[in-house]
Amino acid sequence: MEHFKLNLESDFKFDDIVVALGNFDGFHRGHQKLISELNNVKLNKGYKSAVFLFENHTKDLIFHQNASRIMSFEDKLKNLRVLK
């Protein structure tokens, strides 16, 4: 699995891709089901798949809070490697 950071200058192609977007903090059953469905669409449609993770918690960005996290960004990447 590859991972990289996107920014406004990133050269990323969005053709034939299915995407899951979120914090994925904790990887509970709902998160696992979403990743499973992402993989099903990938296989059935022949699309590429991507999971966009926020490094900063959305509460920090929207509400200017210092939200607590269940897991680190690195732990999220480890969990995604297991689920892919």
HTML snippet that shows the backbone in 3Dmol.js (N, CA, C, O; Angstrom):
<script src="https://3Dmol.org/build/3Dmol-min.js"></script>
<div id="view" style="width:600px;height:400px;position:relative"></div>
<script>
const pdb = `
ATOM      1  N   MET A   1       0.843  -1.173   0.000  1.00  0.00           N
ATOM      2  CA  MET A   1       0.000   0.000   0.000  1.00  0.00           C
ATOM      3  C   MET A   1       0.886   1.233   0.000  1.00  0.00           C
ATOM      4  O   MET A   1       1.843   1.326   0.769  1.00  0.00           O
ATOM      5  N   GLU A   2       0.565   2.156  -0.850  1.00  0.00           N
ATOM      6  CA  GLU A   2       1.265   3.429  -0.884  1.00  0.00           C
ATOM      7  C   GLU A   2       0.519   4.429  -0.027  1.00  0.00           C
ATOM      8  O   GLU A   2      -0.696   4.325   0.147  1.00  0.00           O
ATOM      9  N   HIS A   3       1.230   5.384   0.500  1.00  0.00           N
ATOM     10  CA  HIS A   3       0.566   6.511   1.140  1.00  0.00           C
ATOM     11  C   HIS A   3       1.384   7.769   0.863  1.00  0.00           C
ATOM     12  O   HIS A   3       2.612   7.733   0.789  1.00  0.00           O
ATOM     13  N   PHE A   4       0.682   8.856   0.717  1.00  0.00           N
ATOM     14  CA  PHE A   4       1.326  10.135   0.478  1.00  0.00           C
ATOM     15  C   PHE A   4       0.381  11.239   0.902  1.00  0.00           C
ATOM     16  O   PHE A   4      -0.823  11.026   1.046  1.00  0.00           O
ATOM     17  N   LYS A   5       0.935  12.411   1.098  1.00  0.00           N
ATOM     18  CA  LYS A   5       0.134  13.555   1.500  1.00  0.00           C
ATOM     19  C   LYS A   5      -0.297  14.327   0.273  1.00  0.00           C
ATOM     20  O   LYS A   5       0.497  14.582  -0.633  1.00  0.00           O
ATOM     21  N   LEU A   6      -1.571  14.697   0.255  1.00  0.00           N
ATOM     22  CA  LEU A   6      -2.093  15.548  -0.812  1.00  0.00           C
ATOM     23  C   LEU A   6      -2.103  16.988  -0.335  1.00  0.00           C
ATOM     24  O   LEU A   6      -2.372  17.277   0.831  1.00  0.00           O
ATOM     25  N   ASN A   7      -1.809  17.867  -1.245  1.00  0.00           N
ATOM     26  CA  ASN A   7      -1.982  19.287  -0.994  1.00  0.00           C
ATOM     27  C   ASN A   7      -2.459  19.910  -2.303  1.00  0.00           C
ATOM     28  O   ASN A   7      -2.682  19.193  -3.279  1.00  0.00           O
ATOM     29  N   LEU A   8      -2.613  21.189  -2.338  1.00  0.00           N
ATOM     30  CA  LEU A   8      -3.165  21.838  -3.535  1.00  0.00           C
ATOM     31  C   LEU A   8      -2.269  21.681  -4.759  1.00  0.00           C
ATOM     32  O   LEU A   8      -2.746  21.819  -5.885  1.00  0.00           O
ATOM     33  N   GLU A   9      -0.994  21.399  -4.567  1.00  0.00           N
ATOM     34  CA  GLU A   9      -0.071  21.227  -5.693  1.00  0.00           C
ATOM     35  C   GLU A   9       0.090  19.762  -6.116  1.00  0.00           C
ATOM     36  O   GLU A   9       0.823  19.475  -7.063  1.00  0.00           O
ATOM     37  N   SER A  10      -0.579  18.841  -5.434  1.00  0.00           N
ATOM     38  CA  SER A  10      -0.438  17.415  -5.746  1.00  0.00           C
ATOM     39  C   SER A  10      -0.952  17.102  -7.141  1.00  0.00           C
ATOM     40  O   SER A  10      -1.959  17.649  -7.592  1.00  0.00           O
ATOM     41  N   ASP A  11      -0.240  16.213  -7.809  1.00  0.00           N
ATOM     42  CA  ASP A  11      -0.644  15.763  -9.139  1.00  0.00           C
ATOM     43  C   ASP A  11      -1.266  14.373  -8.986  1.00  0.00           C
ATOM     44  O   ASP A  11      -0.609  13.358  -9.220  1.00  0.00           O
ATOM     45  N   PHE A  12      -2.530  14.344  -8.594  1.00  0.00           N
ATOM     46  CA  PHE A  12      -3.231  13.092  -8.330  1.00  0.00           C
ATOM     47  C   PHE A  12      -4.383  12.950  -9.309  1.00  0.00           C
ATOM     48  O   PHE A  12      -5.185  13.873  -9.453  1.00  0.00           O
ATOM     49  N   LYS A  13      -4.478  11.824  -9.976  1.00  0.00           N
ATOM     50  CA  LYS A  13      -5.530  11.573 -10.968  1.00  0.00           C
ATOM     51  C   LYS A  13      -6.734  10.938 -10.275  1.00  0.00           C
ATOM     52  O   LYS A  13      -6.591   9.970  -9.528  1.00  0.00           O
ATOM     53  N   PHE A  14      -7.909  11.486 -10.525  1.00  0.00           N
ATOM     54  CA  PHE A  14      -9.141  11.013  -9.899  1.00  0.00           C
ATOM     55  C   PHE A  14     -10.018  10.223 -10.870  1.00  0.00           C
ATOM     56  O   PHE A  14     -11.239  10.200 -10.716  1.00  0.00           O
ATOM     57  N   ASP A  15      -9.420   9.586 -11.853  1.00  0.00           N
ATOM     58  CA  ASP A  15     -10.182   8.806 -12.825  1.00  0.00           C
ATOM     59  C   ASP A  15     -10.391   7.385 -12.311  1.00  0.00           C
ATOM     60  O   ASP A  15      -9.459   6.757 -11.809  1.00  0.00           O
ATOM     61  N   ASP A  16     -11.619   6.881 -12.439  1.00  0.00           N
ATOM     62  CA  ASP A  16     -11.939   5.496 -12.072  1.00  0.00           C
ATOM     63  C   ASP A  16     -11.408   5.116 -10.694  1.00  0.00           C
ATOM     64  O   ASP A  16     -10.625   4.178 -10.543  1.00  0.00           O
ATOM     65  N   ILE A  17     -11.850   5.863  -9.708  1.00  0.00           N
ATOM     66  CA  ILE A  17     -11.381   5.634  -8.348  1.00  0.00           C
ATOM     67  C   ILE A  17     -12.559   5.694  -7.383  1.00  0.00           C
ATOM     68  O   ILE A  17     -13.477   6.495  -7.556  1.00  0.00           O
ATOM     69  N   VAL A  18     -12.521   4.849  -6.378  1.00  0.00           N
ATOM     70  CA  VAL A  18     -13.514   4.874  -5.302  1.00  0.00           C
ATOM     71  C   VAL A  18     -12.762   5.293  -4.036  1.00  0.00           C
ATOM     72  O   VAL A  18     -11.666   4.806  -3.758  1.00  0.00           O
ATOM     73  N   VAL A  19     -13.382   6.218  -3.268  1.00  0.00           N
ATOM     74  CA  VAL A  19     -12.681   6.848  -2.156  1.00  0.00           C
ATOM     75  C   VAL A  19     -13.492   6.762  -0.868  1.00  0.00           C
ATOM     76  O   VAL A  19     -14.708   6.956  -0.872  1.00  0.00           O
ATOM     77  N   ALA A  20     -12.808   6.469   0.227  1.00  0.00           N
ATOM     78  CA  ALA A  20     -13.368   6.613   1.573  1.00  0.00           C
ATOM     79  C   ALA A  20     -12.644   7.789   2.206  1.00  0.00           C
ATOM     80  O   ALA A  20     -11.423   7.906   2.106  1.00  0.00           O
ATOM     81  N   LEU A  21     -13.399   8.652   2.853  1.00  0.00           N
ATOM     82  CA  LEU A  21     -12.844   9.889   3.397  1.00  0.00           C
ATOM     83  C   LEU A  21     -13.235  10.024   4.855  1.00  0.00           C
ATOM     84  O   LEU A  21     -14.413   9.894   5.188  1.00  0.00           O
ATOM     85  N   GLY A  22     -12.268  10.285   5.742  1.00  0.00           N
ATOM     86  CA  GLY A  22     -12.631  10.492   7.129  1.00  0.00           C
ATOM     87  C   GLY A  22     -11.459  10.467   8.082  1.00  0.00           C
ATOM     88  O   GLY A  22     -10.299  10.373   7.679  1.00  0.00           O
ATOM     89  N   ASN A  23     -11.789  10.555   9.355  1.00  0.00           N
ATOM     90  CA  ASN A  23     -10.772  10.481  10.414  1.00  0.00           C
ATOM     91  C   ASN A  23     -10.358   9.043  10.681  1.00  0.00           C
ATOM     92  O   ASN A  23      -9.181   8.775  10.923  1.00  0.00           O
ATOM     93  N   PHE A  24     -11.298   8.122  10.643  1.00  0.00           N
ATOM     94  CA  PHE A  24     -11.045   6.705  10.917  1.00  0.00           C
ATOM     95  C   PHE A  24     -10.287   6.531  12.225  1.00  0.00           C
ATOM     96  O   PHE A  24      -9.319   5.773  12.297  1.00  0.00           O
ATOM     97  N   ASP A  25     -10.729   7.229  13.242  1.00  0.00           N
ATOM     98  CA  ASP A  25     -10.085   7.158  14.546  1.00  0.00           C
ATOM     99  C   ASP A  25     -10.690   5.999  15.332  1.00  0.00           C
ATOM    100  O   ASP A  25     -11.820   6.094  15.813  1.00  0.00           O
ATOM    101  N   GLY A  26      -9.948   4.920  15.460  1.00  0.00           N
ATOM    102  CA  GLY A  26     -10.398   3.772  16.224  1.00  0.00           C
ATOM    103  C   GLY A  26     -10.693   2.544  15.388  1.00  0.00           C
ATOM    104  O   GLY A  26     -10.638   1.436  15.922  1.00  0.00           O
ATOM    105  N   PHE A  27     -10.997   2.672  14.127  1.00  0.00           N
ATOM    106  CA  PHE A  27     -11.317   1.566  13.227  1.00  0.00           C
ATOM    107  C   PHE A  27     -12.323   0.588  13.834  1.00  0.00           C
ATOM    108  O   PHE A  27     -12.051  -0.605  13.972  1.00  0.00           O
ATOM    109  N   HIS A  28     -13.479   1.119  14.190  1.00  0.00           N
ATOM    110  CA  HIS A  28     -14.555   0.284  14.720  1.00  0.00           C
ATOM    111  C   HIS A  28     -15.220  -0.494  13.574  1.00  0.00           C
ATOM    112  O   HIS A  28     -14.801  -0.379  12.423  1.00  0.00           O
ATOM    113  N   ARG A  29     -16.240  -1.272  13.884  1.00  0.00           N
ATOM    114  CA  ARG A  29     -16.897  -2.129  12.880  1.00  0.00           C
ATOM    115  C   ARG A  29     -17.439  -1.339  11.694  1.00  0.00           C
ATOM    116  O   ARG A  29     -17.382  -1.810  10.558  1.00  0.00           O
ATOM    117  N   GLY A  30     -17.955  -0.161  11.947  1.00  0.00           N
ATOM    118  CA  GLY A  30     -18.454   0.671  10.854  1.00  0.00           C
ATOM    119  C   GLY A  30     -17.348   1.062   9.892  1.00  0.00           C
ATOM    120  O   GLY A  30     -17.536   1.029   8.676  1.00  0.00           O
ATOM    121  N   HIS A  31     -16.200   1.432  10.431  1.00  0.00           N
ATOM    122  CA  HIS A  31     -15.048   1.754   9.590  1.00  0.00           C
ATOM    123  C   HIS A  31     -14.613   0.526   8.789  1.00  0.00           C
ATOM    124  O   HIS A  31     -14.337   0.616   7.592  1.00  0.00           O
ATOM    125  N   GLN A  32     -14.557  -0.615   9.466  1.00  0.00           N
ATOM    126  CA  GLN A  32     -14.141  -1.845   8.799  1.00  0.00           C
ATOM    127  C   GLN A  32     -15.102  -2.219   7.672  1.00  0.00           C
ATOM    128  O   GLN A  32     -14.667  -2.672   6.613  1.00  0.00           O
ATOM    129  N   LYS A  33     -16.406  -2.033   7.892  1.00  0.00           N
ATOM    130  CA  LYS A  33     -17.407  -2.321   6.873  1.00  0.00           C
ATOM    131  C   LYS A  33     -17.244  -1.373   5.678  1.00  0.00           C
ATOM    132  O   LYS A  33     -17.351  -1.797   4.527  1.00  0.00           O
ATOM    133  N   LEU A  34     -16.990  -0.112   5.952  1.00  0.00           N
ATOM    134  CA  LEU A  34     -16.794   0.859   4.875  1.00  0.00           C
ATOM    135  C   LEU A  34     -15.586   0.488   4.019  1.00  0.00           C
ATOM    136  O   LEU A  34     -15.659   0.549   2.791  1.00  0.00           O
ATOM    137  N   ILE A  35     -14.488   0.108   4.645  1.00  0.00           N
ATOM    138  CA  ILE A  35     -13.293  -0.299   3.899  1.00  0.00           C
ATOM    139  C   ILE A  35     -13.574  -1.576   3.112  1.00  0.00           C
ATOM    140  O   ILE A  35     -13.103  -1.722   1.984  1.00  0.00           O
ATOM    141  N   SER A  36     -14.327  -2.490   3.689  1.00  0.00           N
ATOM    142  CA  SER A  36     -14.707  -3.720   2.994  1.00  0.00           C
ATOM    143  C   SER A  36     -15.527  -3.396   1.741  1.00  0.00           C
ATOM    144  O   SER A  36     -15.285  -3.960   0.674  1.00  0.00           O
ATOM    145  N   GLU A  37     -16.491  -2.491   1.875  1.00  0.00           N
ATOM    146  CA  GLU A  37     -17.304  -2.085   0.720  1.00  0.00           C
ATOM    147  C   GLU A  37     -16.452  -1.377  -0.334  1.00  0.00           C
ATOM    148  O   GLU A  37     -16.655  -1.573  -1.532  1.00  0.00           O
ATOM    149  N   LEU A  38     -15.513  -0.568   0.107  1.00  0.00           N
ATOM    150  CA  LEU A  38     -14.588   0.098  -0.807  1.00  0.00           C
ATOM    151  C   LEU A  38     -13.835  -0.943  -1.627  1.00  0.00           C
ATOM    152  O   LEU A  38     -13.697  -0.809  -2.842  1.00  0.00           O
ATOM    153  N   ASN A  39     -13.349  -1.986  -0.946  1.00  0.00           N
ATOM    154  CA  ASN A  39     -12.625  -3.050  -1.644  1.00  0.00           C
ATOM    155  C   ASN A  39     -13.530  -3.838  -2.586  1.00  0.00           C
ATOM    156  O   ASN A  39     -13.090  -4.265  -3.653  1.00  0.00           O
ATOM    157  N   ASN A  40     -14.804  -4.035  -2.196  1.00  0.00           N
ATOM    158  CA  ASN A  40     -15.746  -4.722  -3.083  1.00  0.00           C
ATOM    159  C   ASN A  40     -15.971  -3.935  -4.366  1.00  0.00           C
ATOM    160  O   ASN A  40     -15.973  -4.507  -5.456  1.00  0.00           O
ATOM    161  N   VAL A  41     -16.160  -2.636  -4.241  1.00  0.00           N
ATOM    162  CA  VAL A  41     -16.352  -1.794  -5.435  1.00  0.00           C
ATOM    163  C   VAL A  41     -15.090  -1.826  -6.283  1.00  0.00           C
ATOM    164  O   VAL A  41     -15.161  -1.919  -7.508  1.00  0.00           O
ATOM    165  N   LYS A  42     -13.950  -1.750  -5.640  1.00  0.00           N
ATOM    166  CA  LYS A  42     -12.672  -1.804  -6.356  1.00  0.00           C
ATOM    167  C   LYS A  42     -12.580  -3.070  -7.207  1.00  0.00           C
ATOM    168  O   LYS A  42     -12.227  -3.014  -8.385  1.00  0.00           O
ATOM    169  N   LEU A  43     -12.901  -4.206  -6.599  1.00  0.00           N
ATOM    170  CA  LEU A  43     -12.805  -5.484  -7.316  1.00  0.00           C
ATOM    171  C   LEU A  43     -13.881  -5.629  -8.385  1.00  0.00           C
ATOM    172  O   LEU A  43     -13.596  -6.070  -9.498  1.00  0.00           O
ATOM    173  N   ASN A  44     -15.119  -5.261  -8.053  1.00  0.00           N
ATOM    174  CA  ASN A  44     -16.237  -5.450  -8.987  1.00  0.00           C
ATOM    175  C   ASN A  44     -16.199  -4.497 -10.172  1.00  0.00           C
ATOM    176  O   ASN A  44     -16.603  -4.867 -11.275  1.00  0.00           O
ATOM    177  N   LYS A  45     -15.725  -3.290  -9.963  1.00  0.00           N
ATOM    178  CA  LYS A  45     -15.698  -2.284 -11.028  1.00  0.00           C
ATOM    179  C   LYS A  45     -14.330  -2.142 -11.676  1.00  0.00           C
ATOM    180  O   LYS A  45     -14.198  -1.518 -12.728  1.00  0.00           O
ATOM    181  N   GLY A  46     -13.316  -2.718 -11.052  1.00  0.00           N
ATOM    182  CA  GLY A  46     -11.960  -2.580 -11.587  1.00  0.00           C
ATOM    183  C   GLY A  46     -11.380  -1.199 -11.339  1.00  0.00           C
ATOM    184  O   GLY A  46     -10.480  -0.764 -12.057  1.00  0.00           O
ATOM    185  N   TYR A  47     -11.892  -0.504 -10.323  1.00  0.00           N
ATOM    186  CA  TYR A  47     -11.409   0.835  -9.999  1.00  0.00           C
ATOM    187  C   TYR A  47     -10.176   0.752  -9.112  1.00  0.00           C
ATOM    188  O   TYR A  47      -9.878  -0.289  -8.525  1.00  0.00           O
ATOM    189  N   LYS A  48      -9.471   1.868  -9.029  1.00  0.00           N
ATOM    190  CA  LYS A  48      -8.459   2.042  -8.000  1.00  0.00           C
ATOM    191  C   LYS A  48      -9.203   2.434  -6.730  1.00  0.00           C
ATOM    192  O   LYS A  48     -10.340   2.901  -6.797  1.00  0.00           O
ATOM    193  N   SER A  49      -8.578   2.249  -5.581  1.00  0.00           N
ATOM    194  CA  SER A  49      -9.214   2.673  -4.336  1.00  0.00           C
ATOM    195  C   SER A  49      -8.259   3.561  -3.556  1.00  0.00           C
ATOM    196  O   SER A  49      -7.039   3.468  -3.687  1.00  0.00           O
ATOM    197  N   ALA A  50      -8.846   4.417  -2.748  1.00  0.00           N
ATOM    198  CA  ALA A  50      -8.055   5.313  -1.909  1.00  0.00           C
ATOM    199  C   ALA A  50      -8.811   5.586  -0.624  1.00  0.00           C
ATOM    200  O   ALA A  50     -10.041   5.646  -0.607  1.00  0.00           O
ATOM    201  N   VAL A  51      -8.067   5.748   0.434  1.00  0.00           N
ATOM    202  CA  VAL A  51      -8.627   6.197   1.702  1.00  0.00           C
ATOM    203  C   VAL A  51      -7.932   7.502   2.037  1.00  0.00           C
ATOM    204  O   VAL A  51      -6.713   7.546   2.200  1.00  0.00           O
ATOM    205  N   PHE A  52      -8.716   8.562   2.137  1.00  0.00           N
ATOM    206  CA  PHE A  52      -8.176   9.864   2.506  1.00  0.00           C
ATOM    207  C   PHE A  52      -8.371  10.037   4.006  1.00  0.00           C
ATOM    208  O   PHE A  52      -9.498  10.076   4.500  1.00  0.00           O
ATOM    209  N   LEU A  53      -7.272  10.140   4.712  1.00  0.00           N
ATOM    210  CA  LEU A  53      -7.294  10.335   6.160  1.00  0.00           C
ATOM    211  C   LEU A  53      -6.942  11.779   6.475  1.00  0.00           C
ATOM    212  O   LEU A  53      -6.110  12.391   5.805  1.00  0.00           O
ATOM    213  N   PHE A  54      -7.575  12.305   7.490  1.00  0.00           N
ATOM    214  CA  PHE A  54      -7.200  13.616   7.987  1.00  0.00           C
ATOM    215  C   PHE A  54      -6.112  13.425   9.033  1.00  0.00           C
ATOM    216  O   PHE A  54      -6.279  12.650   9.974  1.00  0.00           O
ATOM    217  N   GLU A  55      -5.011  14.122   8.873  1.00  0.00           N
ATOM    218  CA  GLU A  55      -3.970  14.057   9.901  1.00  0.00           C
ATOM    219  C   GLU A  55      -4.415  14.855  11.121  1.00  0.00           C
ATOM    220  O   GLU A  55      -4.182  14.443  12.257  1.00  0.00           O
ATOM    221  N   ASN A  56      -5.049  15.987  10.888  1.00  0.00           N
ATOM    222  CA  ASN A  56      -5.638  16.779  11.966  1.00  0.00           C
ATOM    223  C   ASN A  56      -7.088  16.340  12.132  1.00  0.00           C
ATOM    224  O   ASN A  56      -7.759  16.007  11.156  1.00  0.00           O
ATOM    225  N   HIS A  57      -7.555  16.342  13.348  1.00  0.00           N
ATOM    226  CA  HIS A  57      -8.949  15.989  13.603  1.00  0.00           C
ATOM    227  C   HIS A  57      -9.851  17.091  13.046  1.00  0.00           C
ATOM    228  O   HIS A  57      -9.512  18.270  13.142  1.00  0.00           O
ATOM    229  N   THR A  58     -10.980  16.724  12.472  1.00  0.00           N
ATOM    230  CA  THR A  58     -11.881  17.726  11.890  1.00  0.00           C
ATOM    231  C   THR A  58     -12.408  18.701  12.940  1.00  0.00           C
ATOM    232  O   THR A  58     -12.677  19.859  12.621  1.00  0.00           O
ATOM    233  N   LYS A  59     -12.559  18.253  14.183  1.00  0.00           N
ATOM    234  CA  LYS A  59     -12.990  19.177  15.242  1.00  0.00           C
ATOM    235  C   LYS A  59     -11.965  20.296  15.440  1.00  0.00           C
ATOM    236  O   LYS A  59     -12.327  21.432  15.744  1.00  0.00           O
ATOM    237  N   ASP A  60     -10.685  19.966  15.264  1.00  0.00           N
ATOM    238  CA  ASP A  60      -9.644  20.984  15.376  1.00  0.00           C
ATOM    239  C   ASP A  60      -9.809  22.044  14.294  1.00  0.00           C
ATOM    240  O   ASP A  60      -9.651  23.239  14.545  1.00  0.00           O
ATOM    241  N   LEU A  61     -10.128  21.591  13.096  1.00  0.00           N
ATOM    242  CA  LEU A  61     -10.241  22.512  11.960  1.00  0.00           C
ATOM    243  C   LEU A  61     -11.535  23.313  11.984  1.00  0.00           C
ATOM    244  O   LEU A  61     -11.528  24.514  11.711  1.00  0.00           O
ATOM    245  N   ILE A  62     -12.633  22.661  12.306  1.00  0.00           N
ATOM    246  CA  ILE A  62     -13.947  23.318  12.228  1.00  0.00           C
ATOM    247  C   ILE A  62     -14.246  24.129  13.482  1.00  0.00           C
ATOM    248  O   ILE A  62     -14.687  25.276  13.400  1.00  0.00           O
ATOM    249  N   PHE A  63     -14.004  23.528  14.641  1.00  0.00           N
ATOM    250  CA  PHE A  63     -14.394  24.161  15.906  1.00  0.00           C
ATOM    251  C   PHE A  63     -13.208  24.735  16.680  1.00  0.00           C
ATOM    252  O   PHE A  63     -13.374  25.249  17.787  1.00  0.00           O
ATOM    253  N   HIS A  64     -12.019  24.647  16.100  1.00  0.00           N
ATOM    254  CA  HIS A  64     -10.800  25.153  16.744  1.00  0.00           C
ATOM    255  C   HIS A  64     -10.616  24.547  18.138  1.00  0.00           C
ATOM    256  O   HIS A  64     -10.269  25.236  19.098  1.00  0.00           O
ATOM    257  N   GLN A  65     -10.861  23.236  18.215  1.00  0.00           N
ATOM    258  CA  GLN A  65     -10.667  22.488  19.452  1.00  0.00           C
ATOM    259  C   GLN A  65      -9.410  21.644  19.330  1.00  0.00           C
ATOM    260  O   GLN A  65      -8.926  21.377  18.230  1.00  0.00           O
ATOM    261  N   ASN A  66      -8.907  21.242  20.440  1.00  0.00           N
ATOM    262  CA  ASN A  66      -7.804  20.295  20.456  1.00  0.00           C
ATOM    263  C   ASN A  66      -8.407  18.933  20.808  1.00  0.00           C
ATOM    264  O   ASN A  66      -8.317  18.481  21.950  1.00  0.00           O
ATOM    265  N   ALA A  67      -9.019  18.289  19.817  1.00  0.00           N
ATOM    266  CA  ALA A  67      -9.744  17.039  20.039  1.00  0.00           C
ATOM    267  C   ALA A  67      -8.786  15.902  20.383  1.00  0.00           C
ATOM    268  O   ALA A  67      -7.692  15.804  19.828  1.00  0.00           O
ATOM    269  N   SER A  68      -9.213  15.054  21.298  1.00  0.00           N
ATOM    270  CA  SER A  68      -8.404  13.892  21.642  1.00  0.00           C
ATOM    271  C   SER A  68      -8.534  12.846  20.532  1.00  0.00           C
ATOM    272  O   SER A  68      -9.534  12.797  19.815  1.00  0.00           O
ATOM    273  N   ARG A  69      -7.520  12.030  20.414  1.00  0.00           N
ATOM    274  CA  ARG A  69      -7.495  10.975  19.406  1.00  0.00           C
ATOM    275  C   ARG A  69      -7.396   9.620  20.075  1.00  0.00           C
ATOM    276  O   ARG A  69      -6.776   9.469  21.127  1.00  0.00           O
ATOM    277  N   ILE A  70      -8.019   8.637  19.445  1.00  0.00           N
ATOM    278  CA  ILE A  70      -7.935   7.269  19.934  1.00  0.00           C
ATOM    279  C   ILE A  70      -6.633   6.630  19.465  1.00  0.00           C
ATOM    280  O   ILE A  70      -6.020   5.852  20.196  1.00  0.00           O
ATOM    281  N   MET A  71      -6.213   6.958  18.248  1.00  0.00           N
ATOM    282  CA  MET A  71      -4.991   6.376  17.706  1.00  0.00           C
ATOM    283  C   MET A  71      -4.221   7.422  16.914  1.00  0.00           C
ATOM    284  O   MET A  71      -4.785   8.406  16.435  1.00  0.00           O
ATOM    285  N   SER A  72      -2.934   7.190  16.787  1.00  0.00           N
ATOM    286  CA  SER A  72      -2.068   8.098  16.036  1.00  0.00           C
ATOM    287  C   SER A  72      -2.286   7.892  14.535  1.00  0.00           C
ATOM    288  O   SER A  72      -2.877   6.900  14.110  1.00  0.00           O
ATOM    289  N   PHE A  73      -1.805   8.834  13.757  1.00  0.00           N
ATOM    290  CA  PHE A  73      -1.896   8.727  12.302  1.00  0.00           C
ATOM    291  C   PHE A  73      -1.161   7.475  11.817  1.00  0.00           C
ATOM    292  O   PHE A  73      -1.634   6.783  10.916  1.00  0.00           O
ATOM    293  N   GLU A  74      -0.013   7.190  12.415  1.00  0.00           N
ATOM    294  CA  GLU A  74       0.770   6.002  12.036  1.00  0.00           C
ATOM    295  C   GLU A  74      -0.002   4.719  12.336  1.00  0.00           C
ATOM    296  O   GLU A  74       0.054   3.764  11.561  1.00  0.00           O
ATOM    297  N   ASP A  75      -0.726   4.695  13.466  1.00  0.00           N
ATOM    298  CA  ASP A  75      -1.549   3.523  13.796  1.00  0.00           C
ATOM    299  C   ASP A  75      -2.693   3.364  12.805  1.00  0.00           C
ATOM    300  O   ASP A  75      -3.070   2.242  12.468  1.00  0.00           O
ATOM    301  N   LYS A  76      -3.244   4.469  12.339  1.00  0.00           N
ATOM    302  CA  LYS A  76      -4.297   4.398  11.314  1.00  0.00           C
ATOM    303  C   LYS A  76      -3.758   3.753  10.048  1.00  0.00           C
ATOM    304  O   LYS A  76      -4.428   2.916   9.443  1.00  0.00           O
ATOM    305  N   LEU A  77      -2.552   4.137   9.642  1.00  0.00           N
ATOM    306  CA  LEU A  77      -1.939   3.541   8.453  1.00  0.00           C
ATOM    307  C   LEU A  77      -1.717   2.046   8.642  1.00  0.00           C
ATOM    308  O   LEU A  77      -1.941   1.265   7.717  1.00  0.00           O
ATOM    309  N   LYS A  78      -1.281   1.641   9.830  1.00  0.00           N
ATOM    310  CA  LYS A  78      -1.079   0.210  10.118  1.00  0.00           C
ATOM    311  C   LYS A  78      -2.396  -0.557  10.004  1.00  0.00           C
ATOM    312  O   LYS A  78      -2.428  -1.657   9.452  1.00  0.00           O
ATOM    313  N   ASN A  79      -3.488   0.021  10.526  1.00  0.00           N
ATOM    314  CA  ASN A  79      -4.788  -0.629  10.440  1.00  0.00           C
ATOM    315  C   ASN A  79      -5.266  -0.739   9.000  1.00  0.00           C
ATOM    316  O   ASN A  79      -5.868  -1.744   8.622  1.00  0.00           O
ATOM    317  N   LEU A  80      -5.008   0.265   8.208  1.00  0.00           N
ATOM    318  CA  LEU A  80      -5.407   0.207   6.797  1.00  0.00           C
ATOM    319  C   LEU A  80      -4.643  -0.890   6.054  1.00  0.00           C
ATOM    320  O   LEU A  80      -5.205  -1.555   5.184  1.00  0.00           O
ATOM    321  N   ARG A  81      -3.397  -1.078   6.384  1.00  0.00           N
ATOM    322  CA  ARG A  81      -2.596  -2.137   5.728  1.00  0.00           C
ATOM    323  C   ARG A  81      -3.213  -3.508   6.010  1.00  0.00           C
ATOM    324  O   ARG A  81      -3.222  -4.378   5.139  1.00  0.00           O
ATOM    325  N   VAL A  82      -3.722  -3.697   7.216  1.00  0.00           N
ATOM    326  CA  VAL A  82      -4.349  -4.979   7.597  1.00  0.00           C
ATOM    327  C   VAL A  82      -5.661  -5.162   6.844  1.00  0.00           C
ATOM    328  O   VAL A  82      -5.991  -6.280   6.447  1.00  0.00           O
ATOM    329  N   LEU A  83      -6.417  -4.079   6.639  1.00  0.00           N
ATOM    330  CA  LEU A  83      -7.751  -4.169   6.037  1.00  0.00           C
ATOM    331  C   LEU A  83      -7.748  -4.181   4.521  1.00  0.00           C
ATOM    332  O   LEU A  83      -8.763  -4.525   3.916  1.00  0.00           O
ATOM    333  N   LYS A  84      -6.650  -3.821   3.890  1.00  0.00           N
ATOM    334  CA  LYS A  84      -6.659  -3.681   2.428  1.00  0.00           C
ATOM    335  C   LYS A  84      -6.909  -4.960   1.703  1.00  0.00           C
ATOM    336  O   LYS A  84      -6.941  -4.976   0.473  1.00  0.00           O
TER     337      LYS A  84
END
`;
const viewer = $3Dmol.createViewer("view");
viewer.addModel(pdb, "pdb");
viewer.setStyle({}, {cartoon: {color: "spectrum"}});
viewer.zoomTo();
viewer.render();
</script>
